[in-house]
Amino acid sequence: MAIRMPRIIKKSGDVPKGYLAVCVGEEQKKRFVIPISFLSQPLFQDLLSQAEDEFGFDHPMGGLSIPCREDIFIDLTSHLRN
């Protein structure tokens, strides 16, 4: 069984319709592109709630930042895809 990882896209204009770019990481941030359908999933909403507690809504980089380890994020998104 293959594990699909979230896509990593370098340019800001490369986000396909129906997807959302998020920056993930505690120290070094890596940009992932995920389906917007993840936003309605309770597991992902919990993760967003934790991000809100840590970062609030005012982001100097202008994007959504999620303060968790990259491996945890990949695990969670893999679970949501199944």
C-alpha positions as CSV (number, residue, x, y, z in Angstrom):
1,M,0.0,0.0,0.0
2,A,1.5,3.3,-1.0
3,I,1.3,6.4,1.2
4,R,0.4,9.6,-0.6
5,M,2.1,12.6,1.0
6,P,0.9,16.2,0.8
7,R,2.3,18.0,-2.3
8,I,5.1,20.4,-1.8
9,I,4.9,23.3,-4.2
10,K,7.5,26.1,-4.3
11,K,5.7,29.0,-6.0
12,S,2.7,30.7,-4.5
13,G,0.8,30.8,-7.8
14,D,1.1,27.0,-8.1
15,V,-1.9,26.1,-5.9
16,P,-4.5,24.3,-7.9
17,K,-8.2,25.0,-7.6
18,G,-9.7,23.1,-4.6
19,Y,-6.4,23.2,-2.7
20,L,-4.8,25.3,0.1
21,A,-1.2,26.1,0.9
22,V,-0.1,25.8,4.5
23,C,3.3,26.3,6.2
24,V,4.1,23.4,8.6
25,G,6.9,23.2,11.1
26,E,8.1,24.3,14.5
27,E,11.3,26.1,13.6
28,Q,11.8,25.6,9.8
29,K,8.5,26.0,7.9
30,K,7.8,23.8,4.8
31,R,5.0,24.6,2.5
32,F,2.4,21.9,1.7
33,V,-0.6,22.0,-0.6
34,I,-3.6,20.1,0.7
35,P,-7.2,19.6,-0.4
36,I,-9.6,22.2,1.0
37,S,-11.8,19.2,2.0
38,F,-9.4,18.7,4.9
39,L,-10.8,21.9,6.5
40,S,-14.1,20.1,7.4
41,Q,-12.3,17.1,9.1
42,P,-12.4,17.1,12.9
43,L,-8.7,16.0,13.2
44,F,-7.6,18.8,10.9
45,Q,-9.8,21.3,12.8
46,D,-8.2,20.3,16.1
47,L,-4.8,21.0,14.5
48,L,-6.0,24.4,13.3
49,S,-7.3,25.2,16.7
50,Q,-3.9,24.5,18.2
51,A,-2.3,26.7,15.5
52,E,-4.8,29.5,16.4
53,D,-3.8,29.2,20.1
54,E,-0.1,29.5,19.2
55,F,-0.2,32.0,16.3
56,G,-3.5,33.7,16.3
57,F,-4.9,35.0,13.0
58,D,-2.4,37.8,12.2
59,H,0.4,36.2,10.1
60,P,3.3,38.3,8.9
61,M,3.9,35.8,6.1
62,G,0.3,36.1,5.0
63,G,-0.4,32.4,5.0
64,L,-1.7,29.7,7.3
65,S,1.0,28.4,9.7
66,I,0.7,25.1,11.5
67,P,3.2,24.7,14.4
68,C,3.7,20.9,14.5
69,R,6.4,18.6,13.4
70,E,6.4,17.8,9.7
71,D,6.2,14.0,10.3
72,I,3.1,14.4,12.5
73,F,1.4,16.6,9.8
74,I,2.2,14.0,7.1
75,D,0.8,11.2,9.3
76,L,-2.4,13.2,9.9
77,T,-2.9,14.1,6.2
78,S,-2.2,10.5,5.2
79,H,-4.9,9.4,7.7
80,L,-7.3,11.9,6.2
81,R,-6.8,10.7,2.7
82,N,-7.8,7.1,3.6
